[in-house]
Amino acid sequence: MPFSRLSALSKLGNLGADVVGFAALEADRQLAVLTTDPVKLAVYPLTGSGSKIISVSLPEASDVALLDKMVAVVRSGDDLWALLNIKHTAKMEKVGRDIRGLYACPSGGSAFAIGWDGQGAELQVQGNEVGGRQFVLRGDVRGCDVGTDATYVTIKSEGGGKFRAHPGKTPESGAAGRADLPAEAGDLDQLAGGPDLSVAYRKGGSSVCVIRRVGAGAFEAKMVSLESSVVAVAVNSTSMFTAMSDGTLQLYNGNTLHRASMAPTDPTHTLDLRGAGTPTCLIATSKGGNRVFVGTRDGDVLRCEAAKGDMSL
C-alpha cells in the first residue's frame, strides 16, 4: 500500500540558527542536525525527544555525516572536520581539504566525499581518528546520495547526463543499474537516491527528474513539474517528499508519480509548515517507522509520520 498522507507533525526543538543538514544513523536510531551561523551539531533520537547540542568553532557549515554514535564529520567551506566523542566532550580535527561534497550513509561506518579535483574518498574511523581512502571517480559526478546498500549518482555527459546505481557505499564498482536522463535534467545538481526511486533536482527549480525502477537494473527517467520551487527532496520506497519554498511539505507517492508529467502535478498530500518558518532541508527515515524530518531557517527541527491509508507505520 502506498503512502497516502503526512500526519502527526511535532516540533523536536529549536536550535536558534539556520538548519542546513541532516544525517541519520538508522541502526542506532539517531539523527544529526547541523546549523550554521552559528555552527551547532545536535543529535536527536529518531523516535523520541531530547537532544545533545554541541557548539562547533567553525565560521560556517553545510554538510554532516555520522560515522557512528560518537563520531561525526562536518563540511565547512572546502574543509572537512571530524568531531570525535560527540556524546561527551567533543574534540575537533581537520581531516580533509578542497572538498565540494560530503554524503552520509544511513547505515554508518563510513561517509563519502568528493574533492574539487574529481577524486573520491571514503571516510572511516581508524583507531581514535578519522582517515580517508582516496580513489578515482568514474566520470564527472554531478549529484550523489549514499544508501544502505548502494550509492546513487548522476554523471555529466551529452544531453541531460546519466544516472547510475553502484553497489556499496561508494561509486567505485560497476553500475548495477543505469538510465539516460532527459536533456532538461542537464542543470540538476542534487540527487535523492533509493533502490526504487531517485530524484534529481536543483534548489529553487520548479521541475525535477524522477528516476523510477522498471526492472532488474533498469530505470526510467522523466521530468515532472511541481506546484512551486523546491528546496529539498527525500525519497522512501516509491514516494517522493519535497520541502517547498512556499512553506509546505509535499508527498508524491508512486501512483501520483506514475501519472505525473510536465503539466504542474498536484501532490498526493500537502502539510503546511509556514507557522514553523521556511523549510531548508529534509530527510526521510524508515527504521522504527516511516518519518520525515524538516529543518527550517528559524532553527526549528520538525518531525512527521508518513502514513499508509488510515494507519501510521
Secondary structure, 3 states (H helix, E strand, C coil): CCCCEEEEEEEEEECCCEEEEEEEEHHHCEEEEEEECCCEEEEEECCCCCCEEEECCCCCCCEEEEEECCEEEEEECCEEEEEECCCCCCEEEEEECCEEEEEECCCCCCEEEEECCCEEEEEEEECCEEEEEEEECCCCEEEEEECCCEEEEEECCCCCCEEEEEECCCCCCCCCEEEECCHHHCCCCEEECCCCEEEEECCCCCEEEEEEEEECCEEEEEEEECCCCEEEEEEECCEEEEEECCCEEEEECHHHHHHCCCCCCCCCEEEECHHHCCEEEEEEECCCCCEEEEEECCCEEEEEEEEECCEEC
